[in-house]
């Protein structure tokens, strides 16, 4: 972590002046940070955080972009800064030691100068990449603009080398890095996959999705849900498949209705699915069966049961994995993929679910009750809790405690928006972490 005496010089390097990121103001909610009266080692902003973290050791980036990305294996955090009225630059920070890594060259985004470009990370064959993307047209302000396209700047996390890929696209795109490639979609059946290594683009038309034979519901509400190592993950009204790969009906876990599953979240080769319980089984009318599947083969790895929601959610919570990929949490669900155990954190009648946000390699999961979704818990809403997945017992945290959005290199990453609407990314070292940097 290398907390040195010359903290003023380090702060000048890390605290970067950019255009303010999004987020709401923190009013009198008990989560306003305490600032030391004089300069001290570590980050200048001292939030109230879980006891596992030391607010005196770490780093801070102020005026950060709304998006950030982590490359856990490389130990890098990436964010964007505004270097001119209409130009941006990608910056990286070494999360373990709190010092700057490589930086990209300034560029102009298609989305225009008033909006930060979007930022995500993607991993393929063990290599990690950062992807900055925007959508728009060239020839801005000219009489003959070209058609709209998605512009992607793909950076190798190891050394910052960059390649630019441009994909013609009509309509608002969605862009994801949850699989072994960059997936561009429209929320329906149109998609394109960009190889982050070589930049090759593969376009899949709706007719190319090829539903399995005998699946009538596969042609209803058809949509591309993600990218696996074996190809596109596609879903219909009640069943799903990987094109030229596996079919959900053939990989349903024991106790599930084989013809009634919904893919919910895909990340790092792990697919979370909500299954209806098989008709005639115990509590089939009141409970759902949730399973984590290996995305390449479709094989179920671990399951858990939860009460059916009183009202179907518009969107399901996205899965969050520990850096070492052993633990997975999503909403009130938590899984140990090594021990093959799963839990649903809610009262016996299904009330007061625990919305889990983050899980560490130590098996500590953070979240909050009395909140509708994990994003609200990360923003300071609800009653914060921590649960050791080895015991499965949630423990309340003091009111006003901020929860980490991620952990990398033994450092918890926190987001906080000050009263001037400037977003801060703050890293606090775990108390059990031994500093080895010079």
BAMI-781095 format. One record per atom (N, C-alpha, C): x, y negated, z negated. Coordinates in pm, whole numbers, plus 50000, padded with zeros to 5 digits. Atoms other than C-alpha are relative to their C-alpha. Layout:
N
XYZ;...
// end
This chain:
438
500835012250000;500005000050000;500854987650000;498985010649991;503054978549955;499474986549958;500415013050054;501654951349735;501264992949955;498745006650027;504554927149728;499784986549934;500125012650074;505324895549541;499604988750091;500345011049908;505014873549847;498615001550055;501354997249955;501254878449860;499454989050089;500535010949917;500654844250014;500305002350146;499634997449859;502554853650329;499195011550055;500804988749953;500744886850353;498574995850026;501375004549980;497384869850312;499854992250128;500075007649876;498204846250597;499965009150122;500024990749888;498774876450821;498655006850010;501204991749998;495674895450718;498714992450008;501245007550001;493094868250670;499934992050129;499985005449864;492314859751031;498804991050022;501085009549976;490284829851141;499335003350132;500784997149880;487614841351389;498634993749984;501385004750010;484044831951467;499265009249905;500624992250105;481864843851178;499205011650051;500764988249964;480414879051195;498614999249941;501405000650040;476764887351128;499815003549855;500324996250137;474994898150813;499294988949928;500755009950073;472754881050566;500794994349885;499325006250113;473694858550279;499795008449875;500174994050131;474244872349932;499534989149905;500525009750095;472004852649701;500285005249859;499774995950138;471724857849323;499495014349981;500404986050007;471614895849344;500955008149915;499094992850087;474394904849105;501205006150071;498894994049929;476804914549381;500994989550048;499055010349961;478614881449418;501365003149938;498704995850052;482344888849383;500594990049902;499255008550091;484554875349112;501354996850063;498725004049943;487554855549231;500954995849886;499065003750106;490664852349014;500294985150006;499725014350006;491564817348897;501314996450069;498745002749931;495044820449041;500325011850091;499664989649905;496614840549317;500505012449926;499604987450061;497014877149225;500305009950111;499684990049899;498264908149398;498735006750049;501164993249944;495874926549628;499064990150068;500965008649931;492804912749805;499494988949910;500455011350080;491524878849695;498575001549953;501404997950038;487884889849684;499895012449913;500154988850094;487044911749386;498515003449987;501374995350011;483724929649436;499865009449881;500294989650098;482074951549177;499805013050076;500004987849920;482774986349313;500045012249908;499934988050083;482695022649192;501345001249928;498834999250087;485195031548921;501185007050064;498904992849936;487245053049157;500984990750071;499185009349922;488665021749327;500594989049914;499255010450071;491194995849209;499944987250083;500165012449924;490254960549319;501264991450000;498755007650000;493774948149242;500975004850108;499124994549896;495344969849514;499225001750129;500694998449874;494374967049875;500294988750096;499825010149897;493864942750159;498644993950033;501255006849964;491274919150307;500144993350136;500125007249873;490264906550650;498724991749992;501185008650003;487924876550651;499654995650141;500525003949869;485834863550940;500145011450100;499884988349913;485764898651083;498835000550097;501064998249902;483694908751384;498915008949942;501084991550054;480294925351326;500325014850007;499614986049988;481694958651452;501445002149955;498644995650026;484764976651324;500055014850036;499854985849967;486165011151407;501185005649924;498934993250073;488325036251222;500555011550083;499334988249948;490855061051357;500695006449881;499534994950128;491305081751043;501355006950012;498744992649987;494115103951173;501174990550022;498945009849975;496085073751290;500144990149885;499945009350111;495335054750970;499814985650040;500205013549948;494115024451166;498544995949991;501305006649991;491165001151132;500104989550110;500005009749890;490284980451442;498844990349984;501045010350003;488324948051459;500354989750107;499825010049895;487914918951700;500154986249938;499915014050040;488964882851661;499774991350124;500185009949893;488044852551869;501274991650008;498755007549984;491204836452010;499804987150078;500375012449931;489464809352216;498494999850007;501465001049994;485934797352283;499375011650076;500594989549918;485434824952540;500895012450011;499104988749991;488194850152471;500135007049865;499934991550118;488634878752226;501265008550006;498844991250009;491404901552105;499705011149901;500134989050093;491454935851943;501225000249908;498954999150101;493464937451620;499885013349926;500044988050084;494414967651411;500724997449869;499435001050134;495314971851046;500315014149952;499644987150056;497145000750883;499355001349862;500834999750121;494645010650616;500785004449877;499284995050116;497145028650394;500914989949935;499035009650055;499604999850354;499524985650011;500565013549994;497434969650437;500764990450087;499245008849912;499674956250712;499505001050143;500484999849862;498874946951073;500675010950081;499464990949901;499304973051343;500154992750133;499895006449869;499394966551716;498774991450029;501095008749956;497204940151886;499895000650151;500225000349856;495654939052232;500184986050056;499935012949932;495894911452489;498624993450000;501295006849994;493154884652495;499245003650128;500844996849885;490234891652729;498684992449991;501325006349992;486894877252839;498945010950008;501044989850004;483744897252765;498864996650094;501125002249909;480864902153008;498794994249928;501175004550073;478364894852733;499984984949979;499955014450017;479494858652727;500694996249871;499225004250116;481374838152469;499204999149871;500805001850121;478444835152229;499865013049920;500154987250068;478504872252140;501325007649996;498864991050005;481264894852016;499705012350085;500194987049935;481784925652236;499765010749894;500224988950091;480894959152083;501285008349989;498784992650028;483514982251933;499655013649940;500214986650055;483625019751866;501295008050015;498844991049988;486095048651833;499525013150059;500314987149940;486235081852016;501255008849988;498904990550013;488365113151973;499835011150103;500004989149903;489275137952244;501295008149984;498864991050012;491555168052194;501034994849900;499125004950105;492985152551878;500534986150022;499565013749974;493785119152044;498864990449968;501005009850041;491995088651909;500144987350083;500065011949917;490905058252107;499034989949938;500955010750030;489275024552038;499424995150133;500685004249878;486715012652292;499274986949973;500705012950004;485644976452338;499134999350126;500865000149882;482614973252563;499034988349998;501025010349984;480234947152696;499265002650131;500864997649884;477514945352959;499624986650062;500385012449931;476794918853221;500365000450146;499665001349859;477714906253566;501284992150015;498885008649965;480824892253726;499474987850071;500425012049928;480764858853895;499074991349920;500885008150084;479124841853600;500064985350045;500085013849956;477924807953720;500204998150149;499815001349856;478634815654086;498695002950073;501214998149921;476104817254366;499825014550043;500084986249952;476914853554451;500555009649895;499524990650101;477244873954132;499835014450048;500144985949966;477754911254161;498945006449912;500974993150082;475434937354017;500515002249860;499594998250140;475474944253642;500785013049982;499244988050032;477904969353493;500454999549855;499424998750133;479344981853167;501524999450015;498555001250000;482944970853111;500555005849871;499404993550116;485054992452880;501514998150003;498565000350022;488554985052752;500325011149902;499704988150080;489915018152620;501454999349955;498665001250058;492925015852385;500395013249935;499454988650071;495055045152277;500384995449859;499755004450137;495095042451896;501465001649961;498614997550038;498665055451886;500914988350030;499065010549960;500315026752072;499344987550057;500695011849949;497645002252192;499964998750150;500075000749854;498035010352561;498534999750044;501395002749963;494894999452746;499755003450145;500484998949863;492945008753054;498574994650004;501345005449985;489814991753185;499205008650096;500914992149918;486855011153325;498714992150015;501245007249973;483814995253489;499005009650063;501024990649955;480605014953538;498754992150038;501245006849961;477725000153743;498825005549921;501124995550086;474585001053529;498874989850006;501185008649997;471064987053554;499185002549875;500754998750124;469144980353236;500915000249879;499215000850123;470264976952875;500615013749969;499374987050027;472835004452801;500135003049852;499514995550131;473555024752491;501355006550025;498664994549983;477215034352445;500415006749869;499674992150118;478435061252206;501365006650017;498744992750001;481765076652110;499955011849906;500144989350097;480365104451889;500465013550052;499534987549942;481475131752131;501414998650052;498645000649946;484725139452315;500134991550125;499975009249888;484055111752564;499104988249969;500845011950018;482305078152602;498725002250078;501294997349938;478615083452672;499234987150018;500855011549969;476615056052845;498625005550036;501344995249973;472855060752849;499004988750000;501095009950001;469515043152877;498925003649899;501004995350095;467745061052592;499085010450058;500824990149932;466195084652846;500875010350070;499354989249927;467495107353118;501194995750084;498825004449925;470135085553289;501214999549908;498805000350083;473695089253164;501235000450088;498684999349939;477355086053253;501005002749889;498974996650098;480405100153074;501344995050052;498685005249967;483795082753074;501045007649920;498894993250065;486935102752998;500934989549940;499175010650060;488885081252745;501485001550035;498604997749967;492175096652858;500324994950140;499705003749862;492125093253237;499104989450059;500905010249949;489175069553281;499025004950104;500934994849901;487235092753515;498554998649951;501425002050031;483465086653528;499195011150064;500914989749950;480895114653563;498574995449975;501385004850009;477325103953637;499065011950010;501004989449999;474405127153556;498644993950029;501345004649965;471115120153734;498985008449924;501024992350072;467835131253570;499815014050056;500204986749940;467555160353815;501125009749964;498864991650033;470935173253695;499945005749858;500034996050140;469815179653337;499605014749983;500294985749991;468445214553423;499495006149870;500564993750120;466085224953141;500035015250013;500004985449995;466205261953046;498695005450058;501204993949945;463775284953222;499045003949889;501014996250096;460515290553041;499754990049890;500185010250105;460745258752831;499114988950053;500955009949950;457615238752908;500184986449932;499885012750072;458215212552637;501304992850031;498735006549968;461745205752765;499834988950103;500255010249897;460255185053047;499114988649949;500805010650062;458255163352806;500904991549911;499195009450079;459905132252655;501505003650007;498614995749983;463245143952797;500954988249981;499015010650022;466275123852683;501355006349970;498644995950033;470055127152660;500294995449858;499785003150142;470985128652289;501464998549963;498595001050037;474765131052298;500855008150095;499024992849920;477885146952437;500745009849911;499274989750072;479405179752316;501215004250082;498844994949928;482605197552412;499605008650119;500494991849890;480465219152644;499104992450097;500815007949908;478525190652806;498934992049928;501045008650054;475485168652758;499025007749913;501064994850086;473075175352473;498714993150041;501255005449947;469535170952606;498845005649918;501164995650077;466225172652421;498704997150070;501365002449954;462565175852512;499114997049882;500955003350106;459435172652301;500295007849872;499794991950120;460285201552065;501215009250009;498844991349986;463355219652202;501134992350067;498835007349948;466865210252315;501025010050051;499024991049938;469815224152504;501254992250040;498805005449939;473345218352630;500035005150143;500064996349859;473375218053008;501075010450033;499124988949965;474895250753135;500705005749876;499424995050124;475585259452770;498985008149922;500904992550087;473265270152489;498634993449991;501405004250010;469505267052421;499575001149855;500375000350142;468005257652083;499235012449956;500804988350037;465625287152089;500895011949964;499104988750023;468625310552084;500924997949880;499075002750111;470475293751795;499284995249875;500755004650117;467685285651549;500435007649875;499604993150124;468645293351186;498875008649946;501004991450063;466855319550981;498964991549926;501095007150067;463475307350860;499444988350078;500465011349920;463015281551137;499015004750107;500834998049883;460335279151403;500904998150122;499015000449893;462535287551704;499624990250111;500445008749891;460435265751934;499674986049951;500365013150053;460325234551718;501164994049921;498865006550064;463575215951647;500314986850068;499685013349949;464725179951689;501464996849967;498635004250030;468415170051727;499984985849944;500085012750071;468965141251486;501274991850013;498755007550000;472645131851481;501155009250042;498864992549951;475825143251655;501264991849976;498745007050025;479345134551543;501105010249976;498804991950022;482785150951562;499725014950009;500264985949978;481435183951690;499005006249905;501024995050092;478735187051423;498654993650034;501335004449960;475045184751512;499015002649888;501034998850102;472345178051252;498635001250068;501304997049936;468915192551346;498935001349893;501174997850086;465525190251180;499125010550066;500834989149951;463615222651224;498695000749922;501214995950069;460005230751146;500245013949943;499884986650055;459815260850917;499085009450076;500804990149929;458495292751071;498615000949939;501384999050047;454725295851047;499845012349912;500224989050093;453665317150755;501055001049892;498984999750104;456825310850556;499594990749886;500365007650119;456725295450210;500194985050025;499965014649993;455955258050205;500224994850143;499815004549862;455975255950587;499254987150029;500805012049975;453305228950571;500554987749931;499545011550079;455195206850325;501504997650008;498555001449998;458925212450392;500575001850140;499234998249878;461365209150678;501295007449968;498714993450012;464465230050735;501024991950079;498945007749936;467615209950813;501245008750014;498824991749976;470685225950966;501094992050067;498835005249930;474185215951068;500495011050094;499574990449898;475225233351392;501364996150055;498815002549920;478525236951570;499534995650138;500545005649877;477895214851873;500475007250125;499474993249882;480065235152111;499255013050028;500654987049983;478375268852051;498535000049963;501375000250050;475095258551887;499825007949873;500124991250117;475795282351598;499684992149874;500305007050126;474125271451270;501065003149895;498954998750100;476645265650991;499465000149858;500525001350136;474595256050685;498634993450009;501365005549998;470975246950599;499634994549862;500615005250123;468935228250338;498554996850029;501425003349983;465245221450280;499684986949932;500495012550058;463535188150217;498494999150022;501415002849978;459955176450177;499814992650132;500355007849882;458325164150494;499684985749957;500345013950036;458075126050494;498514997550016;501425003549989;454645111150436;499704993450134;500125006549870;455175090150748;501275003050078;498834996849919;457455101051030;500844987450023;499155011949980;460455077451050;500154996750147;499745004049862;461075057451364;501355005150046;498674994549973;464735067651347;500475007549877;499464992250111;466515093451136;501384994549960;498665004550042;469635085650929;501095007050082;498884994349927;472885090951118;500945007249903;499094992250084;475295116850983;501304992349978;498695005650034;478445104750807;500865011449948;499094989350036;481415128250774;501154994749916;498805003650073;484305127850529;501175000050099;498885000849905;487685119650694;500535013650043;499514986749967;488725156250678;498965009250060;501114993049934;485345167250825;499455011749918;500554989250082;484525190250532;498574997049956;501315003750054;481495171150401;499224991550101;500895007949914;478505156550586;498814995649919;501205005350065;475775133850449;499164992850103;500955007249912;472675119550616;498724998149921;501205002550080;469875102550427;500145006649864;499944993350129;469095124150124;500595014150010;499394987049979;470955154250267;501514999449981;498554999050014;474485165550180;500405014550022;499544986649967;476425195450310;501505001249974;498614996150010;479715212150221;500225010550109;499874991249884;480735227550554;501015011249976;499054989550032;483535247750396;499375010649911;500674990750090;481515263250114;498655004750055;501284996849936;478425264950341;498834998249903;501105003450090;476135248150089;499354987050046;500725012049965;473465222050149;499014996249890;500915004850103;471375200549917;499154988650053;500875011349971;468455176649943;499754992849868;500095007650124;468505149149680;498694992149997;501305006350018;464925140349586;499345006049877;500744994450112;462485145449302;499255012650045;500684987649960;460615179049294;498784997850089;501165002849915;457595162449455;500384992450127;499555006649879;459725146549726;500184985049987;499895014450018;459735111449579;501424996149961;498725006050038;462705088449505;501205007250064;498834993849936;465085102949764;501244991349982;498735006950011;468745093749736;500554997950141;499505003249867;469865075950055;501524999549995;498554999150005;473485086850095;500634992850119;499385008549898;475825064150289;501385004850043;498594997349979;479405076850256;500415012149919;499474988750075;481295108050152;501515000450021;498545000149996;484995111550071;500535014350007;499384986849996;487435140350108;499995006949864;500094994350134;487155145349732;498605005449970;501354995150020;483475154149776;499144990649918;500835010050067;482165121949619;499144993150105;500935006449908;479065109349798;499354988149930;500595012350054;477735074049747;498694997050071;501305003649943;474195061649799;499174992249900;500885007650088;471185045349637;498585005650010;501424997150001;467625052949535;499244986750017;500865011949989;464695028949575;500384991350120;499715007149876;465765019549926;499565008850115;500584992449890;464385029750261;501015006850090;499034994349907;467575036750451;501424997049952;498625002150044;471355039450407;500534986050026;499515013549970;471985005650573;499634990249890;500415008950109;470034988550296;500855002649875;499154996950115;472075006950032;501374993750017;498695006049976;475314995050195;499954984849987;500145014450012;473974959450193;499754995649856;500185003450141;473504961149815;498615002649947;501364997450045;469884972349798;499895012949919;500274988050076;468404998549565;500855001649877;499234996750121;469905015249260;501165009050040;498854992249950;473475027249341;500265012549917;499674987350065;474505062849262;501255005950063;498944991749947;477465086149305;499685014349962;500244985950029;477225123949326;501235008050039;498924990549972;479995149649301;499355012250063;500684989249930;478965175349561;500385013749945;499664987350064;480735202549362;498985003749894;501004997450105;478145198849085;498594996950048;501315003549947;475315182849279;499154991549907;500745008150098;474365159548993;500224985150030;499835014349977;473725122949089;500174992549869;499765008450118;475035097348841;499754985550039;500255014249967;473765061348834;501254991649981;498925009850012;476265033348889;499424987049945;500525012650052;475994999048726;499304991950109;500685008449901;473574975048899;500984990250065;499155009449928;475234953649164;501265006150057;498814993749945;477944978949252;499865001150153;499974998649854;478884977449621;500535013750037;499614986749959;479255010349804;500974999450118;499085000149886;482115018750042;499295004250128;500554996049871;481205020650410;500805011550060;499144989249952;484085044950469;501185001249905;498744998650070;487285058350320;501035005350097;498934995849910;490595062250503;501334997949930;498665000750059;494155069250383;499964996849852;500105002550143;493005068850022;499544986149965;500485013650020;491445034250062;498524999350035;501415002349973;487745025950034;499824986950074;500265011949919;486505001350296;498624994549963;501235006650041;483844976250188;499724988250092;500435011849924;481854949950378;499304990449906;500665010250081;480764917250222;499894987250082;500245012549929;479254885650371;499924988649899;499965010950096;480074853250191;498894989950028;501095009749989;477824822950152;500094991450126;499885007049872;479134808350478;499785009550117;500314989849900;477984839550666;501245005450070;498784994049946;481554851350720;500115014249947;499904986150040;481974888850718;501435003349958;498704995550052;484854903150510;500055015150002;499684985950016;486334937750545;501085001049893;499124999550116;488014947050217;500355014549972;499544986750034;490114977450137;500505000449856;499544998050138;490504988949775;500565014249989;499384986950015;492885017549694;499315008149892;500454991250106;491675047549501;500984999449884;499145000950117;493005046849147;500965011749991;499114988550006;494495081549189;500975000450116;499125000349884;496335071249504;501384994849959;498645003950031;500125068949477;500544992250119;499455008149893;501635040549680;501405004950034;498704995449956;504575052249888;500654990750100;499435009249900;505045023250133;501024990949933;499015009050058;508055000450086;499404986449972;
// end
